[in-house]
Structure formats: structure tokens, C-alpha cells
């Protein structure tokens, strides 16, 4: 049923758009869809979460027009897509920076990537070891089915999480827990701690990240550091479509990257994709090996 | 007036209806068990038995090789449950004794409706109170940096199992024949001695049943512990450690475990173990209750 309706609509103009996937992106995309539907009453857009994997599976099965994904499709998914005659086209909706968060009163302002990895592996157990007060570290993270959990494991820890990691069921709950725990450390998408004006939510502090020990530059979570490649924990948020977009789908994707779309992205705490390639240098790929 | 034949047919028919209703519970129970065994057994095609039952680490989304050991979560489940029971058994039986033996009828009806209302509080709300209220309070009192630990879960589960425990225990105490107490009073025993030496021992089978039902409520409770205990997969060293129970693990991970993978089947195996644990506990407790009943 759904497959046939998708075929029928692809030849005419899109009227009904379906978007599914990443939970990191869902609030942002709902805001974009609502703003777009106010402009164009001929189009109705439904947005659901479910996770990056669910969105990609729906795209492969022809059940969604856009798959939101906070990670790239893996080789198995690409092979399955081509076997089904689906040609996934990745578009970057925005950049997401992962913030490392502690309680506002903790006397630690920055961590090196190596220290961060040590904390989360469980080899560094006291804040004293990283220049803080004499307090046992209390680790917070997301639950294991989260894309952010996997990103942090693969890009920062590059090893196993300490079993003492407290796994919280959502980014908002994680921020609340960190506000109350004087020895806690956790990570969330920048949108959950950064407000529209660039300030940080009350009660918590976003740590600066030192990419290499001894290197003077500390990376604050700021647009300059994100675009300049100085802030290491940046990942693209994708929108996957099947083949070159047309009609209403194309119009919506253009809207997302237009003036109002970019304003909404910034207001939600994410970073719009730079207009020109020279405005963005991705973080160097060598830092990860030094973090071991 | 209906004929005798019609009445006979009616009787027969209703007999079948009620028999089917009675069988239904058993059928559903067997169906659930078969489904758990079928899905859970597939897990052991990829997960070694030894690793599953003796391994402490449950790490399905590892950086390296995933490991599927249920040790830590079994210990966590019993830690939280036994903590809850240590709090709720004295409180619950004390409250039941007060309600049935001491309280005036007015106070009694007021308190009973309070207990019944407590039973209606959704587990999400209890978990929420655990995060915003019990957790920070525990952290302050115990000097820990946070209150997302096993003790928090135990306190919340004790509160949640109290209504069941109190209602069943109160029924048990009230059903002790009046002449038992009258005989005690006639021998010169005071109210306290009568309660402790005559009424409570006579009510013991019912009290055991109350404790079992309360424990059953606590051991499988998911949402509250999921929200309040921090969900760390480590083997707990005490009540101040963050824990993750079996039920919480299933609730967190089943929604996103890809169908047919070892992780998916492993979660069913965890469910099967949890089911067997509660089932054997219930059977054992029923035995104990029956033995006391014959002696009394």
C-alpha cells in the first residue's frame, strides 16, 4: 500500500511528506516542519522518531520520504538499499556538537580527550587526578540504544565504557541529574544545554576540551570552534532521501537550508551547515589516535 | 416456566463457560512461558551458557566483543527487592496490626482509603518522586554525590508494595477467630502479648502470603527502578551503588534490539530467568504457607 502510494506521488507533486528517524533530530525537524506547513498549506508533514536505524530501515522499505540519521548509513544498509532499488542520497541538515557537562560548582573547567577517555573507561576514578577536588567521579551517559552513546564510545573512549556508568533514559533527564550531582560528568547534544543566545543552562557547566595535551588552545563549545575545527566532538546530522528530491520534498529541504530554516536550527542549539566550503574545516582526524 | 431440559442445557453451557475462563489463566501462563523459552533458547546458539549464567557483565553494545552475563543484574534485582522488603515488612505488618486491632472504626476507614489510594499512584509518578525528591534527600543525608542508587529504588519499591502487603495482612489478622483472643485475655494476657503471641502467630499463613504478594510486586516492578536507580550495569557493592535490575534492562533495550539478533534473544532469556525466579519463589512460599496452615 505505502509503496504504491509513494510511486504515485513521485510522478506528481508531493502533498504528504513522511519523516522518520533520529531522536536527536526529532525536535528540530518538528519545528522545521511546523514552520513550513504554516507557509504552504498544500503540504502536510508527519515527523516521528524511533532512532537513526529505524529511519534508515523505513527509507529502504519505501515507507518514508526522509530518513533522519545522526550517523552515516553503514555498508550493510547501503547494500540492502541497492538490492531494493533505493538510491540513498545523504544531505547534511546541521552540525551537532556534543557537550561535556558537569555541575556549575565543580572546580574543573577543561579536560583533555585522554582524560575524558580515562574517566569513562573507569581508569580515572577521582576528580583529584584531573586537577579537581577530592571526589569520586560519578559517570553519566545515555542508554545503550542511543546514537550519542555509540558516538561517544567510538570517537572519545575508543574502548569499553566503565560498568559503573549510569545510563539515563534521555538527554533532558541527564542534564537534570548533572545539576544535582556535584561529582557527576555527562555528555549531551549541544541543543540540550545551549540556549538560543549561546548561553548555557543554569546549574551546569560545559567543559572546554583540550585536543592534545600541552597544546595551549582549549576548545570552548562555540560556533567559531565548531566551524573552525577546534572543537573535536562534532558530528553531522543527516537527512537521507531516495534519489534526487523533487516537488514538495525539494521545497521542504530547501526551506530547511534557507534563512528561516537556519534560524530555527540555531535557535534549537544546533549549528547550520556553512554556506561555503571554506567556512568549515572539520575537526582533524588525527586527534583520535592521540587520545588513546 | 422453563422446561427442565432447557435448564439442564443452560447449566451445562455455563459450566463450560466458567471452565474455559478458569483454564484461560493457565493457558496464557503456559503460552507466555513457551514464548519465553522458544525465544530465549535461541540465545544459546550464539551466547555460551557459562557466559550467560556466570558472567557478571551485560554489555550488548560494546566497543570490542559484546558480552552477555546476567550476574550483575540478578544481584541488583535481589539487592533492591530485599532492601524494599526489609523496609516494608515491619511497616506493613505493623500498620495492618494497628488497623485491625487498635484503630477506632473512624480512623480505620480513613487510613484504609488512604492505603487504597496509594495503590493507585502510577509507577511513573513514584519514579519521578524518586528522581526529584528521594534522590536528592538521600544524597544529602548519606553524604553521597547523588541519590540514584539501590537504596532509592528500595525505598520507592517499599512504598509501592505497602498497599498490597497491608491489605492482605490486615485480612489475615482480622480472620483470626475471636475466641483465640478471648482465651488469651481470660488467661490474663494484655493486648500487646495477645497480639504478639496469639494473633500474629495464628495469622502467619496469611502474613506469609502478604509478604509474597508484596515481594512479587517489587521484584518485577520496572518503571520506578528504571527511573530512580541510575541503571549502572556494574556488580553492586552495596546500597549506595547504582544498579540496573533485570526488568529495567529488558525495558530499556528490547525496543531497539534488532529482531533476531543475539541481543534480542538474550533479552528473552533474561525474561525467562526472571519468570522462573518469581515462579519458584511463589511456589516455595505457597508451600510454607500451607505447612503453617496445617499446624495451626
Interface residues (C-beta under 8 A of the other chain):
Chain A: X51 X53 X135 X136 X138 X143 X144 X145 X149 X150 X153 X154 X157 X158 X159 X160 X161 X162 X163 X164 X165 X166 X167 X168 X169 X173 X176 X177 X180 X181 X182 X183 X184
Chain B: X57 X59 X60 X61 X62 X63 X64 X72 X131 X135 X136 X139 X145 X146 X148 X226 X227 X230 X231 X232 X233 X234 X235 X241 X242 X244 X252 X253 X255 X256 X257 X258
